[in-house]
């Protein structure tokens, strides 16, 4: 359904709103995705050089009170309770559809017929027939100057845009493998209520359409070709769930009395073959306990490999098999962190001018935890001026304590005086280990990771030196 987009303004540094025509947006839906889209529309013009300035014109929801509350929170100027009234307004140029899948086709077709641009959330429709009808309508509208697209936002990441260009330039050679996973865990609790996302008549599908739509699109976008065939396996792990009580969104709800039947898939595994003969594997699940939004894709070709992990948003890894040694390393899959990673290197994703500070520069990754870095710098601490210790130095002497973090071992530190200080000089002994200068609270956190320092205030005890047994050495844990 996506059509070629207009070129951005020639000067990406142009200040937002400076002499630009407005793009008045009307959005249908205000819950989970509505909030995300509101943030996007509100900030896009401040980050990118856009040919038109987005204006949050109208927000539509069936509950007028809730819609007004959401509009006030997210900065929408007006509210409608009927999407037909929103489409009929003259102050709306683009219709943003953030509703459940069962209403996508009806709203999108009406908006295109009314001459509006359309942005529709994925999955596009609840059936192939609806999707084909929407696609034909979008193609016809494109001839009239209207644009229509689906919300596959991961295409727009600088790292994935660079990956697509590298594949198109032949840096990977003939493509052989594409493997993609998208793992979440928000349904792992069997007591989670039966929201609309778990009902086929509203959502159309489960993890296959919700998460699988993203990874199928991303795989085809990066590979630059279509899948020619697939073979899939789906499963529903929890088939009965509590009914939802009160208002909620697709990802949050409170349970009520009674249960209902889950009619969509919880997980989907499928393999595929691209038109060129490259093999692909896909996994989408909402039951990967501990995984919140883990999307990972890797492409292997005869001349190199590319790897991208959404949880490391601004990093793209590339292995060039044509270079001697490869250089650097590709990160291992999160499930196999103990295995030796592939050789590769981090490449730079060309940043937008206003996003340069948010992108990781090219070069080697920081050292992994299992690799030892350079020794830490000494910790310098100035002693309070006062009477000098007999052999411990003057009042302005600094105490230098090296933390042996590389070995992570306990190391004894002995007072250089090697004998108890006098009651007069003891309280100012720079080592603070003498019997004459007892310490009531001095702690170094032994559970801190190597290289970390945990310091706490040290307080002198008012009790005489004879109240504690003499101690000539102590142990400091790095």
C-alpha positions in Angstrom: 0.0 0.0 0.0 3.0 2.3 0.5 3.7 4.7 -2.3 6.8 6.7 -3.2 7.3 9.6 -0.7 8.0 13.2 -1.7 11.6 14.4 -1.3 12.4 16.3 1.9 13.1 20.0 1.8 16.5 21.0 0.4 17.6 22.5 3.7 17.1 19.9 6.5 18.2 22.5 9.1 15.3 24.8 8.3 13.6 25.8 11.4 10.2 24.0 12.0 7.2 26.0 10.8 9.3 28.6 9.0 7.2 29.4 5.9 5.9 25.8 5.5 2.3 24.9 4.7 0.6 22.9 7.4 -0.2 19.2 7.3 -3.4 19.0 9.4 -3.8 15.5 10.9 -6.9 13.9 12.1 -6.3 10.7 14.1 -8.9 8.0 14.8 -8.1 6.2 18.1 -6.4 7.5 21.2 -5.2 4.6 23.3 -1.8 2.8 23.2 -0.9 3.5 19.6 -2.7 6.8 19.6 -0.5 8.1 22.3 2.6 6.9 20.4 1.5 8.6 17.2 0.6 11.8 19.0 4.2 12.0 20.3 5.5 11.3 16.8 3.4 14.0 15.1 4.2 16.5 17.9 8.0 16.1 17.5 8.6 15.1 13.9 8.8 18.7 12.7 11.3 19.6 15.4 13.7 16.8 14.4 13.4 16.4 10.6 13.3 18.9 7.8 9.8 18.3 6.6 8.2 20.0 3.6 5.0 20.5 5.6 4.5 21.2 9.3 2.3 18.6 11.1 -0.6 20.1 13.0 -2.6 18.1 15.5 -6.0 19.1 14.3 -8.6 16.5 15.4 -8.7 13.5 17.6 -11.6 10.9 17.3 -12.8 8.4 19.8 -16.2 6.8 20.6 -16.0 8.0 24.3 -16.3 11.7 24.1 -15.0 12.3 27.7 -12.0 10.0 27.3 -11.2 11.4 23.9 -11.2 15.0 25.2 -9.0 13.9 28.1 -6.5 12.3 25.6 -6.7 15.4 23.3 -5.8 17.7 26.2 -3.0 15.5 27.3 -1.4 15.1 23.8 -2.2 18.5 22.4 -5.0 17.9 19.9 -7.1 21.0 19.0 -10.5 19.4 18.5 -12.4 16.2 19.2 -14.9 14.1 17.3 -16.8 11.0 18.3 -17.6 9.7 14.8 -14.8 9.0 12.3 -17.1 9.9 9.5 -17.4 13.4 10.8 -13.6 13.6 11.1 -13.2 12.6 7.4 -15.8 15.2 6.4 -14.0 18.1 8.0 -12.2 20.6 5.7 -9.4 21.2 8.3 -8.1 17.6 8.0 -5.5 16.7 5.3 -4.4 13.3 6.6 -6.2 10.6 8.4 -4.1 8.5 10.9 -5.8 5.2 11.7 -4.9 3.8 15.1 -8.0 1.5 15.7 -8.3 -2.3 15.9 -7.9 -4.1 12.6 -11.6 -4.7 12.0 -12.2 -1.0 11.2 -9.0 -0.3 9.1 -10.5 -1.0 5.7 -13.7 0.9 6.2 -12.0 4.0 7.5 -9.1 4.0 5.0 -11.4 3.5 2.0 -13.6 6.4 3.1 -10.7 8.7 3.7 -9.1 8.0 0.3 -12.4 8.5 -1.4 -12.7 11.9 0.4 -9.3 13.0 -1.0 -7.3 12.6 2.3 -3.9 11.1 2.7 -3.9 8.0 4.9 -1.5 6.5 7.4 -2.8 3.1 8.6 -1.4 1.0 11.5 -0.4 -2.6 10.9 -1.6 -5.1 10.3 -3.2 -3.5 7.3 -6.4 -5.5 7.4 -8.0 -8.6 8.9 -8.2 -10.5 5.7 -6.4 -10.7 2.4 -9.5 -9.6 0.5 -9.7 -6.4 2.5 -6.0 -5.7 2.1 -6.2 -6.1 -1.7 -9.2 -3.7 -1.9 -7.3 -1.1 0.1 -4.2 -1.5 -2.1 -6.2 -0.9 -5.3 -7.8 2.2 -3.7 -4.4 3.5 -2.6 -3.0 3.0 -6.1 -5.9 4.9 -7.7 -5.6 7.7 -5.1 -1.8 8.0 -5.8 -2.7 9.0 -9.3 -4.7 11.9 -7.8 -1.8 13.1 -5.7 -2.7 11.3 -2.5 -0.3 9.3 -0.4 -1.1 6.1 1.6 1.2 4.1 3.8 1.3 1.5 6.5 3.0 2.2 9.9 6.1 0.0 9.4 8.2 2.5 11.4 11.3 0.2 11.7 12.1 0.9 8.1 12.8 4.5 9.1 15.6 3.8 11.5 19.0 5.2 10.3 20.6 1.8 10.9 18.1 -0.2 8.9 18.2 2.4 6.1 21.9 2.0 5.9 21.6 -1.8 5.9 19.2 -1.7 3.0 21.6 0.5 1.0 24.5 -1.8 1.7 22.6 -4.8 0.5 21.5 -3.0 -2.6 25.1 -2.0 -3.3 26.1 -5.6 -3.2 28.2 -5.5 0.0 26.8 -8.9 1.0 26.9 -10.5 -2.5 24.3 -13.2 -3.2 22.0 -13.4 -0.2 21.7 -16.8 1.4 20.1 -16.5 4.8 17.7 -14.1 6.5 16.7 -14.8 10.1 14.4 -12.6 12.1 12.9 -12.8 15.6 10.5 -10.6 17.4 10.0 -11.5 21.1 7.7 -10.0 23.7 6.4 -11.3 27.0 3.3 -9.2 27.9 1.0 -12.3 27.6 3.1 -14.6 29.6 0.8 -14.2 32.6 -2.2 -16.5 32.1 -4.3 -14.1 34.2 -4.0 -11.3 31.7 -7.5 -10.3 30.5 -9.0 -11.1 27.2 -8.5 -7.8 25.4 -9.4 -7.0 21.8 -6.0 -8.1 20.7 -6.8 -11.7 21.6 -10.1 -11.8 19.7 -9.9 -12.7 16.0 -13.1 -10.8 15.0 -11.4 -7.6 16.2 -7.6 -8.1 15.7 -7.7 -10.6 12.8 -4.7 -12.5 14.2 -2.4 -12.6 17.2 1.4 -12.5 17.3 1.5 -13.3 13.5 -0.2 -10.1 12.6 0.9 -8.0 15.5 4.7 -8.8 15.5 5.0 -11.0 12.4 3.9 -8.1 10.1 6.9 -6.1 11.3 9.5 -8.8 10.7 8.1 -9.9 7.3 8.1 -6.3 6.1 11.6 -5.6 7.5 13.1 -8.8 6.0 11.7 -8.0 2.5 12.7 -4.3 2.8 16.3 -5.1 3.7 16.6 -8.0 1.2 15.1 -5.9 -1.6 12.9 -8.8 -2.8 9.7 -10.6 -1.9 9.1 -13.9 -0.3 8.0 -16.5 -2.8 6.6 -19.1 -0.3 6.3 -19.8 3.4 5.5 -22.7 5.7 4.2 -21.8 9.2 3.4 -23.3 12.6 1.3 -21.4 15.1 0.2 -22.2 18.7 -2.1 -20.8 21.3 -0.7 -21.6 24.8 -3.5 -20.2 27.0 -6.9 -20.8 25.5 -9.1 -19.3 28.2 -8.5 -15.9 29.9 -10.5 -13.7 32.3 -12.9 -11.2 30.7 -11.7 -7.6 30.9 -13.4 -5.2 33.3 -13.8 -1.5 32.6 -11.9 0.5 30.1 -8.5 -0.6 28.9 -6.2 -0.7 25.9 -4.8 -3.6 23.9 -1.9 -4.0 26.3 -3.5 -3.1 29.7 -6.7 -4.1 31.3 -8.2 -5.2 34.6 -9.8 -8.7 34.9 -13.5 -9.2 35.7 -15.7 -12.1 36.5 -16.0 -14.9 34.0 -13.6 -16.1 31.2 -13.6 -16.1 27.5 -11.9 -18.0 24.7 -8.7 -16.8 23.0 -9.2 -17.0 19.3 -5.8 -15.9 17.9 -2.3 -17.3 17.9 0.1 -16.7 20.8 3.3 -17.6 18.8 4.2 -18.2 15.2 7.2 -19.9 13.6 7.6 -20.0 9.9 10.2 -20.5 7.2 10.3 -19.0 3.8 12.2 -18.7 0.5 12.9 -15.5 -1.3 12.6 -15.2 -5.1 16.4 -15.4 -5.4 16.5 -18.7 -3.5 17.7 -17.3 -0.2 16.2 -19.0 2.9 14.4 -17.2 5.7 13.3 -18.1 9.2 10.9 -16.0 11.4 9.7 -16.2 15.0 7.1 -14.0 16.6 5.8 -14.6 20.1 4.3 -12.7 23.0 5.4 -15.4 25.5 9.2 -14.9 25.6 9.5 -14.3 29.3 11.9 -11.5 30.0 11.9 -10.1 26.5 10.0 -6.8 26.2 10.6 -5.6 22.6 13.4 -7.8 21.2 13.5 -7.5 17.4 16.7 -8.9 15.8 17.5 -9.5 12.2 20.6 -11.0 10.5 21.4 -11.3 6.8 24.2 -13.6 5.5 25.5 -13.4 2.0 28.5 -14.8 0.1 30.6 -11.7 0.7 29.5 -10.6 4.2 26.8 -10.4 6.9 24.7 -7.7 8.6 23.2 -7.8 12.1 20.8 -5.4 13.7 19.2 -5.5 17.2 16.3 -3.1 18.0 17.4 -3.0 21.7 20.7 -1.5 20.4 18.9 0.9 18.2 21.7 2.9 16.7 24.2 0.1 16.0 24.6 -1.8 12.8 27.1 -4.7 12.6 28.8 -5.7 9.4 31.2 -8.6 8.6 33.2 -8.2 5.4 34.4 -11.6 4.2 36.5 -9.9 1.5 38.8 -8.2 4.0 41.7 -10.2 5.7 40.8 -10.9 9.3 37.4 -9.3 9.1 38.2 -7.0 12.1 36.0 -6.5 15.1 33.1 -8.8 16.1 29.5 -9.3 15.4 27.5 -9.6 18.7 26.2 -13.1 19.5 22.5 -13.7 19.7 21.2 -12.8 23.2 20.4 -16.4 23.9 24.0 -17.5 23.2 26.0 -14.8 24.9 28.6 -17.3 26.0 29.4 -18.5 22.5 32.3 -16.8 20.6 30.8 -14.0 18.4 31.4 -13.7 14.7 34.1 -11.5 13.3 32.8 -8.1 12.1 32.7 -4.4 12.9 30.4 -1.7 13.8 29.6 0.6 10.9 28.1 4.1 11.2 24.5 4.7 10.4 24.4 8.1 8.6 22.7 10.3 11.1 20.1 13.0 10.4 21.6 16.4 11.2 19.4 16.8 14.3 20.0 13.3 15.4 23.8 13.1 15.2 24.2 13.1 19.0 21.9 10.0 19.3 23.9 7.7 17.0 26.9 5.7 18.0 30.1 6.7 16.2 31.9 4.2 14.1 34.7 2.1 15.7 35.1 -0.9 18.0 32.5 -1.6 20.6 33.2 -1.1 24.3 35.0 -4.0 25.8 32.6 -6.8 26.8 32.4 -7.8 30.5 34.4 -11.0 29.9 37.3 -9.0 28.4 39.7 -7.1 30.8 40.1 -3.4 30.2 42.9 -1.1 31.3 43.6 -0.8 35.0 41.4 1.9 36.7 42.9 5.2 37.6 43.9 5.7 41.2 41.4 7.1 43.6 42.9 10.3 45.2 41.5 11.5 48.5 42.8 14.7 50.3 43.3 14.3 54.0 42.1 17.0 56.3 45.0 19.2 57.4 46.2 18.4 61.0 49.1 17.1 63.0 51.4 14.8 61.1 51.6 11.0 61.7 55.1 10.1 62.8 55.9 8.2 59.6 52.7 8.9 57.6 53.4 12.2 55.9 52.4 15.9 56.3 49.0 17.4 56.8 48.6 18.1 53.0 49.6 14.6 52.0 47.2 12.8 49.7 46.2 9.2 50.2 46.4 7.1 47.1 44.5 3.9 47.1 44.7 1.7 43.9 41.7 -0.5 43.4 42.9 -3.8 42.0 39.7 -4.2 39.9 41.3 -6.2 37.1 41.8 -9.2 39.4 38.8 -8.6 41.6 40.8 -9.9 44.6 41.0 -8.8 48.2 44.3 -7.1 48.9 45.6 -6.3 52.3 46.7 -2.7 52.9 49.1 -2.1 55.8 49.8 1.1 57.6 53.3 2.2 56.5 54.0 3.1 60.2 53.9 -0.6 60.9 53.2 0.3 64.5 50.3 2.0 66.4 50.4 5.8 66.1 50.4 7.9 69.2 47.2 9.1 70.7 48.0 12.6 69.6 48.8 11.9 65.9 46.6 8.9 65.6 43.3 10.7 64.7 44.9 12.3 61.7 46.8 9.2 60.4 46.3 9.2 56.6 45.9 5.5 56.6 43.3 5.5 59.3 44.2 1.9 60.2 46.0 2.6 63.6 44.7 1.6 66.9 44.8 5.2 68.0 42.4 6.2 65.3 39.5 3.8 65.4 36.9 3.9 62.7 33.3 3.1 63.5 32.0 2.9 59.9 34.2 2.3 56.9 32.7 0.2 54.2 33.7 -0.9 50.7 31.0 -2.7 48.8 32.3 -6.2 48.1 29.4 -6.8 45.8 30.3 -4.0 43.4 31.5 -5.1 39.9 35.1 -4.9 39.1 36.2 -1.4 38.6 33.4 0.2 40.6 34.0 2.1 43.8 31.5 2.5 46.6 32.5 5.1 49.2 30.8 6.0 52.4 31.6 8.7 55.0 34.1 7.7 57.7 33.5 8.9 61.2 35.9 9.0 64.1 34.9 7.3 67.3 35.1 9.5 70.4 36.2 6.5 72.5 39.8 6.2 73.7 42.3 4.3 71.7 42.6 1.7 74.4 39.0 0.7 74.0 39.8 -1.2 70.8 42.4 -3.9 70.2 45.4 -2.8 68.1 45.1 -3.5 64.4 48.0 -3.1 62.1 46.4 -4.1 58.8 43.0 -4.2 57.1 41.5 -5.6 53.9 40.0 -3.5 51.2 37.8 -5.1 48.6 37.9 -3.8 45.1 
